[in-house]
Amino acid sequence: MRVRLLLAAILCLCFVVAAFPQGGNAQLGGIVSDPTKALIPGVTITAKNVDTGVLTTQLTNDAGVYSFPVLQPGTYEISAELTGFKKTIQKTDLPYAG
């Protein structure tokens, strides 16, 4: 049941992608919630740049929110992990500014 709940929660992730025109950087953020819209704190979110292998990690806060304010544009594997749940991975492209 917990595995299904986290899988459903991760599928409900809301990714927000924005590029900063001057710096050539990108942002990524979202909210982790379950199918009942309950927010899930303490989830480890990792953004892995597929091209460079660079990992950046954040924890969701009490409101289930995570944010990566400065990332290099490119393709990322975003994973979500919480003890007792199955790890979930999604790919997303963060575009170059301009």
MMTF fields as JSON, N, C-alpha, C and O atoms, coordinates in Angstrom:
{
  "mmtfVersion": "1.0.0",
  "mmtfProducer": "UNKNOWN",
  "numBonds": 391,
  "numAtoms": 392,
  "numGroups": 98,
  "numChains": 1,
  "numModels": 1,
  "chainsPerModel": [1],
  "groupsPerChain": [98],
  "chainIdList": ["A"],
  "bondAtomList": [4, 2, 8, 6, 12, 10, 16, 14, 20, 18, 24, 22, 28, 26, 32, 30, 36, 34, 40, 38, 44, 42, 48, 46, 52, 50, 56, 54, 60, 58, 64, 62, 68, 66, 72, 70, 76, 74, 80, 78, 84, 82, 88, 86, 92, 90, 96, 94, 100, 98, 104, 102, 108, 106, 112, 110, 116, 114, 120, 118, 124, 122, 128, 126, 132, 130, 136, 134, 140, 138, 144, 142, 148, 146, 152, 150, 156, 154, 160, 158, 164, 162, 168, 166, 172, 170, 176, 174, 180, 178, 184, 182, 188, 186, 192, 190, 196, 194, 200, 198, 204, 202, 208, 206, 212, 210, 216, 214, 220, 218, 224, 222, 228, 226, 232, 230, 236, 234, 240, 238, 244, 242, 248, 246, 252, 250, 256, 254, 260, 258, 264, 262, 268, 266, 272, 270, 276, 274, 280, 278, 284, 282, 288, 286, 292, 290, 296, 294, 300, 298, 304, 302, 308, 306, 312, 310, 316, 314, 320, 318, 324, 322, 328, 326, 332, 330, 336, 334, 340, 338, 344, 342, 348, 346, 352, 350, 356, 354, 360, 358, 364, 362, 368, 366, 372, 370, 376, 374, 380, 378, 384, 382, 388, 386],
  "bondOrderList": [1, 1, 1, 1, 1, 1, 1, 1, 1, 1, 1, 1, 1, 1, 1, 1, 1, 1, 1, 1, 1, 1, 1, 1, 1, 1, 1, 1, 1, 1, 1, 1, 1, 1, 1, 1, 1, 1, 1, 1, 1, 1, 1, 1, 1, 1, 1, 1, 1, 1, 1, 1, 1, 1, 1, 1, 1, 1, 1, 1, 1, 1, 1, 1, 1, 1, 1, 1, 1, 1, 1, 1, 1, 1, 1, 1, 1, 1, 1, 1, 1, 1, 1, 1, 1, 1, 1, 1, 1, 1, 1, 1, 1, 1, 1, 1, 1],
  "groupList": [{"groupName": "MET", "atomNameList": ["N", "CA", "C", "O"], "elementList": ["N", "C", "C", "O"], "formalChargeList": [0, 0, 0, 0], "bondAtomList": [1, 0, 2, 1, 3, 2], "bondOrderList": [1, 1, 2], "singleLetterCode": "M", "chemCompType": "L-PEPTIDE LINKING"}, {"groupName": "ARG", "atomNameList": ["N", "CA", "C", "O"], "elementList": ["N", "C", "C", "O"], "formalChargeList": [0, 0, 0, 0], "bondAtomList": [1, 0, 2, 1, 3, 2], "bondOrderList": [1, 1, 2], "singleLetterCode": "R", "chemCompType": "L-PEPTIDE LINKING"}, {"groupName": "VAL", "atomNameList": ["N", "CA", "C", "O"], "elementList": ["N", "C", "C", "O"], "formalChargeList": [0, 0, 0, 0], "bondAtomList": [1, 0, 2, 1, 3, 2], "bondOrderList": [1, 1, 2], "singleLetterCode": "V", "chemCompType": "L-PEPTIDE LINKING"}, {"groupName": "LEU", "atomNameList": ["N", "CA", "C", "O"], "elementList": ["N", "C", "C", "O"], "formalChargeList": [0, 0, 0, 0], "bondAtomList": [1, 0, 2, 1, 3, 2], "bondOrderList": [1, 1, 2], "singleLetterCode": "L", "chemCompType": "L-PEPTIDE LINKING"}, {"groupName": "ALA", "atomNameList": ["N", "CA", "C", "O"], "elementList": ["N", "C", "C", "O"], "formalChargeList": [0, 0, 0, 0], "bondAtomList": [1, 0, 2, 1, 3, 2], "bondOrderList": [1, 1, 2], "singleLetterCode": "A", "chemCompType": "L-PEPTIDE LINKING"}, {"groupName": "ILE", "atomNameList": ["N", "CA", "C", "O"], "elementList": ["N", "C", "C", "O"], "formalChargeList": [0, 0, 0, 0], "bondAtomList": [1, 0, 2, 1, 3, 2], "bondOrderList": [1, 1, 2], "singleLetterCode": "I", "chemCompType": "L-PEPTIDE LINKING"}, {"groupName": "CYS", "atomNameList": ["N", "CA", "C", "O"], "elementList": ["N", "C", "C", "O"], "formalChargeList": [0, 0, 0, 0], "bondAtomList": [1, 0, 2, 1, 3, 2], "bondOrderList": [1, 1, 2], "singleLetterCode": "C", "chemCompType": "L-PEPTIDE LINKING"}, {"groupName": "PHE", "atomNameList": ["N", "CA", "C", "O"], "elementList": ["N", "C", "C", "O"], "formalChargeList": [0, 0, 0, 0], "bondAtomList": [1, 0, 2, 1, 3, 2], "bondOrderList": [1, 1, 2], "singleLetterCode": "F", "chemCompType": "L-PEPTIDE LINKING"}, {"groupName": "PRO", "atomNameList": ["N", "CA", "C", "O"], "elementList": ["N", "C", "C", "O"], "formalChargeList": [0, 0, 0, 0], "bondAtomList": [1, 0, 2, 1, 3, 2], "bondOrderList": [1, 1, 2], "singleLetterCode": "P", "chemCompType": "L-PEPTIDE LINKING"}, {"groupName": "GLN", "atomNameList": ["N", "CA", "C", "O"], "elementList": ["N", "C", "C", "O"], "formalChargeList": [0, 0, 0, 0], "bondAtomList": [1, 0, 2, 1, 3, 2], "bondOrderList": [1, 1, 2], "singleLetterCode": "Q", "chemCompType": "L-PEPTIDE LINKING"}, {"groupName": "GLY", "atomNameList": ["N", "CA", "C", "O"], "elementList": ["N", "C", "C", "O"], "formalChargeList": [0, 0, 0, 0], "bondAtomList": [1, 0, 2, 1, 3, 2], "bondOrderList": [1, 1, 2], "singleLetterCode": "G", "chemCompType": "PEPTIDE LINKING"}, {"groupName": "ASN", "atomNameList": ["N", "CA", "C", "O"], "elementList": ["N", "C", "C", "O"], "formalChargeList": [0, 0, 0, 0], "bondAtomList": [1, 0, 2, 1, 3, 2], "bondOrderList": [1, 1, 2], "singleLetterCode": "N", "chemCompType": "L-PEPTIDE LINKING"}, {"groupName": "SER", "atomNameList": ["N", "CA", "C", "O"], "elementList": ["N", "C", "C", "O"], "formalChargeList": [0, 0, 0, 0], "bondAtomList": [1, 0, 2, 1, 3, 2], "bondOrderList": [1, 1, 2], "singleLetterCode": "S", "chemCompType": "L-PEPTIDE LINKING"}, {"groupName": "ASP", "atomNameList": ["N", "CA", "C", "O"], "elementList": ["N", "C", "C", "O"], "formalChargeList": [0, 0, 0, 0], "bondAtomList": [1, 0, 2, 1, 3, 2], "bondOrderList": [1, 1, 2], "singleLetterCode": "D", "chemCompType": "L-PEPTIDE LINKING"}, {"groupName": "THR", "atomNameList": ["N", "CA", "C", "O"], "elementList": ["N", "C", "C", "O"], "formalChargeList": [0, 0, 0, 0], "bondAtomList": [1, 0, 2, 1, 3, 2], "bondOrderList": [1, 1, 2], "singleLetterCode": "T", "chemCompType": "L-PEPTIDE LINKING"}, {"groupName": "LYS", "atomNameList": ["N", "CA", "C", "O"], "elementList": ["N", "C", "C", "O"], "formalChargeList": [0, 0, 0, 0], "bondAtomList": [1, 0, 2, 1, 3, 2], "bondOrderList": [1, 1, 2], "singleLetterCode": "K", "chemCompType": "L-PEPTIDE LINKING"}, {"groupName": "TYR", "atomNameList": ["N", "CA", "C", "O"], "elementList": ["N", "C", "C", "O"], "formalChargeList": [0, 0, 0, 0], "bondAtomList": [1, 0, 2, 1, 3, 2], "bondOrderList": [1, 1, 2], "singleLetterCode": "Y", "chemCompType": "L-PEPTIDE LINKING"}, {"groupName": "GLU", "atomNameList": ["N", "CA", "C", "O"], "elementList": ["N", "C", "C", "O"], "formalChargeList": [0, 0, 0, 0], "bondAtomList": [1, 0, 2, 1, 3, 2], "bondOrderList": [1, 1, 2], "singleLetterCode": "E", "chemCompType": "L-PEPTIDE LINKING"}],
  "groupTypeList": [0, 1, 2, 1, 3, 3, 3, 4, 4, 5, 3, 6, 3, 6, 7, 2, 2, 4, 4, 7, 8, 9, 10, 10, 11, 4, 9, 3, 10, 10, 5, 2, 12, 13, 8, 14, 15, 4, 3, 5, 8, 10, 2, 14, 5, 14, 4, 15, 11, 2, 13, 14, 10, 2, 3, 14, 14, 9, 3, 14, 11, 13, 4, 10, 2, 16, 12, 7, 8, 2, 3, 9, 8, 10, 14, 16, 17, 5, 12, 4, 17, 3, 14, 10, 7, 15, 15, 14, 5, 9, 15, 14, 13, 3, 8, 16, 4, 10],
  "groupIdList": [1, 2, 3, 4, 5, 6, 7, 8, 9, 10, 11, 12, 13, 14, 15, 16, 17, 18, 19, 20, 21, 22, 23, 24, 25, 26, 27, 28, 29, 30, 31, 32, 33, 34, 35, 36, 37, 38, 39, 40, 41, 42, 43, 44, 45, 46, 47, 48, 49, 50, 51, 52, 53, 54, 55, 56, 57, 58, 59, 60, 61, 62, 63, 64, 65, 66, 67, 68, 69, 70, 71, 72, 73, 74, 75, 76, 77, 78, 79, 80, 81, 82, 83, 84, 85, 86, 87, 88, 89, 90, 91, 92, 93, 94, 95, 96, 97, 98],
  "secStructList": [7, 2, 2, 2, 2, 2, 2, 2, 2, 2, 2, 6, 7, 7, 7, 3, 3, 3, 3, 3, 6, 6, 6, 6, 3, 3, 3, 3, 3, 3, 3, 7, 5, 7, 6, 6, 7, 7, 5, 7, 6, 6, 7, 3, 3, 3, 3, 3, 3, 6, 6, 6, 7, 7, 3, 3, 3, 3, 3, 7, 7, 6, 6, 1, 3, 3, 3, 3, 3, 3, 3, 7, 1, 3, 3, 3, 3, 3, 3, 3, 3, 7, 6, 6, 1, 7, 7, 3, 3, 3, 3, 3, 3, 3, 7, 7, 7, 7],
  "xCoordList": [0.827, 0.0, 0.866, 0.591, 1.928, 2.79, 3.5, 3.713, 3.868, 4.538, 3.588, 3.981, 2.364, 1.38, 1.127, 0.983, 1.074, 0.817, 1.927, 1.656, 3.185, 4.288, 4.325, 4.564, 4.092, 4.058, 3.003, 3.26, 1.831, 0.763, 1.157, 0.879, 1.804, 2.22, 3.246, 3.169, 4.192, 5.224, 4.627, 5.051, 3.662, 3.01, 2.268, 1.987, 1.955, 1.274, 2.253, 1.837, 3.561, 4.547, 4.236, 3.931, 4.318, 4.129, 5.491, 6.086, 5.992, 7.279, 7.069, 6.224, 7.852, 7.826, 9.192, 10.205, 9.227, 10.482, 10.508, 9.586, 11.571, 11.728, 13.192, 14.073, 13.446, 14.819, 15.1, 14.222, 16.33, 16.771, 17.503, 18.559, 16.983, 17.583, 19.035, 19.826, 19.416, 20.765, 21.808, 22.915, 21.495, 22.508, 22.59, 23.57, 21.614, 21.625, 21.352, 21.655, 20.778, 20.44, 18.966, 18.197, 18.586, 17.193, 16.816, 17.686, 15.517, 14.984, 14.103, 13.557, 13.979, 13.064, 12.481, 13.208, 11.192, 10.558, 9.216, 8.707, 8.649, 7.351, 6.846, 7.447, 5.753, 5.096, 4.831, 4.363, 5.132, 4.853, 3.617, 3.585, 2.602, 1.362, 0.841, 1.246, -0.062, -0.65, -1.973, -2.393, -2.636, -3.876, -4.988, -5.911, -4.897, -5.914, -5.51, -6.176, -4.408, -3.851, -3.125, -2.788, -2.877, -2.087, -0.629, -0.09, -0.004, 1.375, 2.327, 2.047, 3.456, 4.385, 5.73, 6.488, 6.029, 7.327, 8.414, 8.124, 9.679, 10.811, 11.175, 11.968, 10.619, 10.975, 12.288, 12.431, 13.237, 14.503, 14.302, 14.002, 14.468, 14.348, 15.759, 16.48, 16.149, 17.477, 17.327, 16.593, 18.039, 18.085, 19.453, 20.476, 19.473, 20.727, 20.797, 19.952, 21.812, 22.035, 22.538, 23.604, 21.777, 22.092, 23.422, 24.171, 23.724, 24.947, 26.2, 27.244, 26.115, 27.306, 27.4, 28.477, 26.271, 26.253, 26.186, 26.204, 26.109, 26.058, 24.729, 23.661, 24.817, 23.637, 23.41, 24.355, 22.154, 21.746, 20.557, 19.631, 20.58, 19.552, 18.875, 19.522, 17.57, 16.762, 15.789, 15.462, 15.327, 14.247, 12.989, 13.049, 11.838, 10.594, 10.382, 10.703, 9.837, 9.596, 8.264, 7.656, 7.807, 6.566, 5.349, 4.334, 5.454, 4.355, 4.548, 3.81, 5.536, 5.779, 6.461, 6.48, 7.022, 7.616, 9.121, 9.795, 9.638, 11.083, 11.42, 10.576, 12.681, 13.096, 14.584, 15.409, 14.9, 16.278, 16.374, 16.039, 16.826, 16.78, 17.773, 17.527, 18.885, 19.878, 20.397, 21.114, 20.029, 20.533, 21.018, 20.563, 21.943, 22.37, 21.279, 20.713, 20.977, 19.999, 20.453, 21.651, 19.5, 19.815, 18.733, 17.648, 19.029, 18.094, 18.42, 19.58, 17.38, 17.546, 16.692, 15.591, 17.219, 16.437, 16.108, 17.006, 14.824, 14.369, 13.871, 12.951, 14.497, 14.079, 13.512, 13.883, 12.61, 11.989, 12.116, 11.782, 12.605, 12.81, 12.338, 12.526, 11.732, 11.329, 11.42, 10.932, 12.039, 12.225, 10.916, 9.883, 10.973, 9.796, 8.987, 7.984, 9.413, 8.703, 9.632, 10.854, 9.051, 9.823, 10.306, 9.558, 11.558, 12.128, 11.437, 11.169, 11.155, 10.509, 11.387, 11.96, 11.498, 12.335, 11.523, 10.789, 11.669, 11.069, 12.142, 13.022, 12.07, 12.987, 12.278, 11.075, 13.055, 12.519, 13.64, 14.808, 13.29, 14.254, 14.108, 13.007, 15.23, 15.263, 15.936, 17.132, 15.176, 15.692, 16.704, 16.723, 17.546, 18.464, 17.658, 16.614, 18.143, 17.491, 17.702, 18.669, 16.788, 16.986, 15.934, 15.943],
  "yCoordList": [-1.194, 0.0, 1.25, 2.196, 1.262, 2.441, 2.668, 3.811, 1.574, 1.706, 2.352, 3.261, 1.898, 2.478, 3.941, 4.768, 4.255, 5.627, 6.554, 7.636, 6.137, 6.986, 7.068, 8.142, 5.954, 6.001, 6.984, 7.782, 6.93, 7.86, 9.285, 10.212, 9.459, 10.795, 11.359, 12.525, 10.542, 11.01, 11.339, 12.292, 10.567, 10.867, 12.196, 12.805, 12.64, 13.926, 15.083, 16.22, 14.807, 15.874, 16.964, 16.689, 18.155, 19.298, 19.911, 20.488, 19.798, 20.38, 21.776, 22.009, 22.688, 24.054, 24.316, 24.228, 24.635, 24.87, 26.314, 26.774, 27.033, 28.42, 28.665, 28.161, 29.421, 29.746, 31.201, 32.054, 31.482, 32.846, 33.323, 32.778, 34.319, 34.737, 35.2, 34.879, 35.945, 36.487, 35.425, 35.473, 34.48, 33.564, 32.247, 31.52, 31.912, 30.63, 29.473, 28.325, 29.764, 28.719, 28.361, 29.027, 27.313, 26.883, 26.568, 26.37, 26.523, 26.173, 24.948, 24.66, 24.233, 23.106, 23.059, 23.206, 22.86, 22.767, 22.08, 21.874, 21.729, 21.089, 20.753, 21.133, 20.045, 19.643, 18.146, 17.642, 17.435, 16.005, 15.814, 16.222, 15.186, 14.923, 13.548, 12.975, 13.026, 11.731, 11.925, 13.064, 10.853, 10.99, 11.749, 12.261, 11.821, 12.574, 14.031, 14.794, 14.417, 15.774, 16.068, 17.222, 15.048, 15.246, 15.473, 14.748, 16.47, 16.816, 15.865, 15.426, 15.545, 14.567, 15.236, 15.522, 15.486, 16.073, 15.004, 13.814, 15.454, 14.557, 13.646, 12.723, 13.874, 13.07, 13.609, 14.815, 12.725, 13.127, 13.211, 12.211, 14.413, 14.639, 14.873, 15.737, 14.1, 14.239, 14.56, 13.891, 15.601, 15.979, 15.568, 16.094, 14.632, 14.166, 14.647, 14.294, 15.456, 15.896, 14.694, 14.155, 14.274, 13.069, 13.213, 12.243, 14.415, 14.616, 14.687, 14.161, 15.33, 15.542, 14.6, 14.427, 13.984, 13.114, 13.861, 13.235, 15.194, 15.997, 15.769, 15.844, 15.484, 15.255, 16.452, 16.999, 16.855, 17.893, 17.337, 16.788, 17.478, 16.859, 17.883, 18.785, 17.727, 18.551, 17.639, 16.556, 18.073, 17.393, 18.226, 19.456, 17.557, 18.319, 18.864, 18.203, 20.077, 20.687, 20.211, 19.284, 20.836, 20.418, 20.53, 19.87, 21.365, 21.536, 20.661, 20.803, 19.753, 18.865, 19.54, 18.992, 20.727, 21.531, 21.286, 21.143, 21.239, 21.198, 22.198, 22.552, 22.657, 23.658, 23.527, 23.407, 23.554, 23.637, 24.979, 25.061, 26.032, 27.367, 27.603, 28.454, 26.875, 27.089, 25.743, 25.045, 25.393, 24.183, 24.571, 25.557, 23.788, 23.98, 23.419, 22.367, 24.099, 23.548, 22.177, 21.914, 21.315, 19.99, 18.993, 19.371, 17.728, 16.655, 16.13, 15.877, 15.973, 15.539, 14.321, 14.173, 13.449, 12.379, 12.865, 13.107, 13.007, 13.465, 12.24, 11.553, 11.974, 10.815, 11.276, 12.324, 10.469, 10.734, 9.476, 8.381, 9.636, 8.497, 8.854, 9.974, 7.89, 8.004, 6.611, 5.644, 6.506, 5.211, 4.435, 4.962, 3.18, 2.319, 2.376, 1.674, 3.208, 3.347, 3.02, 3.066, 2.694, 2.429, 3.748, 4.723, 3.759, 4.931, 5.132, 4.171, 6.383, 6.714, 7.695, 8.61, 7.507, 8.376, 8.858, 8.089, 10.158, 10.744, 11.566, 12.131, 11.632, 12.476, 13.766, 13.782, 14.85, 16.129, 16.919, 16.763, 17.758, 18.629, 20.037, 20.585, 20.615, 22.006, 22.771, 22.603, 23.607, 24.232, 25.343, 25.949, 25.583, 26.71, 27.988, 28.043, 29.008, 30.312, 30.94, 30.643, 31.798, 32.526, 32.271, 32.809],
  "zCoordList": [0.0, 0.0, 0.0, -0.738, 0.837, 0.895, -0.435, -0.839, -1.123, -2.414, -3.414, -4.146, -3.451, -4.364, -4.044, -4.944, -2.758, -2.338, -2.8, -3.32, -2.614, -3.056, -4.573, -5.126, -5.255, -6.714, -7.199, -8.102, -6.61, -6.984, -6.645, -7.406, -5.503, -5.093, -6.062, -6.449, -6.448, -7.36, -8.724, -9.377, -9.145, -10.414, -10.353, -11.385, -9.15, -8.968, -8.836, -8.617, -8.967, -8.865, -9.882, -11.042, -9.435, -10.329, -10.584, -9.674, -11.793, -12.131, -12.679, -13.543, -12.16, -12.644, -13.244, -12.551, -14.521, -15.208, -15.671, -16.345, -15.308, -15.737, -16.047, -15.351, -17.066, -17.426, -17.085, -17.205, -16.658, -16.4, -17.648, -17.97, -18.366, -19.623, -19.526, -20.413, -18.479, -18.423, -18.084, -18.621, -17.22, -16.738, -17.469, -17.301, -18.265, -18.933, -17.996, -18.322, -16.825, -15.86, -15.957, -16.651, -15.261, -15.223, -13.781, -12.933, -13.508, -12.191, -12.325, -13.391, -11.216, -11.164, -9.767, -8.784, -9.668, -8.361, -8.486, -9.588, -7.345, -7.382, -6.0, -4.995, -5.957, -4.724, -4.8, -5.822, -3.713, -3.648, -2.778, -1.617, -3.363, -2.623, -3.003, -4.015, -2.179, -2.482, -3.218, -3.419, -3.622, -4.388, -3.66, -4.294, -2.319, -1.572, -1.413, -0.714, -2.068, -2.017, -0.709, -0.44, 0.106, 1.325, 0.923, 0.088, 1.514, 1.194, 1.912, 3.027, 1.271, 1.829, 2.111, 1.184, 3.393, 3.749, 3.834, 3.951, 3.773, 3.994, 2.847, 3.031, 1.661, 0.491, -0.083, -0.28, -0.347, -0.964, -2.468, -3.12, -3.017, -4.454, -4.985, -4.487, -5.997, -6.595, -8.073, -8.8, -8.504, -9.918, -10.453, -10.015, -11.397, -11.993, -13.433, -14.256, -13.733, -15.101, -15.891, -15.593, -16.891, -17.661, -18.395, -18.509, -18.895, -19.683, -18.822, -19.21, -17.657, -16.834, -15.642, -15.071, -15.259, -14.093, -12.766, -11.706, -12.808, -11.585, -10.873, -11.48, -9.556, -8.724, -7.815, -7.246, -7.682, -6.74, -5.972, -6.569, -4.633, -3.806, -2.9, -2.369, -2.733, -1.828, -1.098, -1.585, 0.069, 0.781, 0.658, 0.68, 0.527, 0.545, 1.952, 2.94, 2.032, 3.337, 3.91, 3.375, 4.99, 5.641, 4.731, 4.956, 3.708, 2.754, 1.514, 0.54, 1.54, 0.409, -0.769, -1.872, -0.548, -1.629, -1.706, -0.686, -2.944, -3.17, -4.256, -5.08, -4.245, -5.224, -5.513, -4.608, -6.802, -7.265, -7.99, -9.171, -7.303, -7.894, -9.028, -9.883, -9.06, -10.121, -10.605, -9.888, -11.819, -12.484, -13.868, -14.446, -14.391, -15.77, -16.686, -16.39, -17.785, -18.724, -19.231, -19.335, -19.541, -20.04, -19.686, -19.245, -19.879, -19.551, -18.152, -17.826, -17.333, -15.952, -15.659, -16.189, -14.805, -14.201, -12.797, -11.991, -12.509, -11.205, -10.453, -10.897, -9.297, -8.51, -7.176, -6.647, -6.653, -5.354, -4.515, -4.968, -3.276, -2.377, -0.976, -0.5, -0.341, 1.057, 1.658, 1.073, 2.818, 3.473, 3.521, 3.933, 3.098, 3.103, 1.822, 1.688, 0.876, -0.388, -1.546, -1.406, -2.677, -3.884, -4.496, -4.568, -4.932, -5.592, -6.938, -7.659, -7.266, -8.537, -9.302, -8.71, -10.623, -11.462, -12.656, -13.277, -12.969, -14.168, -14.873, -14.224, -16.197, -16.969, -17.355, -17.615, -17.387, -17.834, -18.494, -18.137, -19.444, -20.109, -19.559, -19.504, -19.155, -18.733, -19.872, -20.109, -20.577, -21.786, -21.508, -20.437, -22.518, -22.486, -22.555, -23.205, -21.887, -21.932, -23.304, -24.006, -23.656, -24.897, -25.826, -26.933]
}
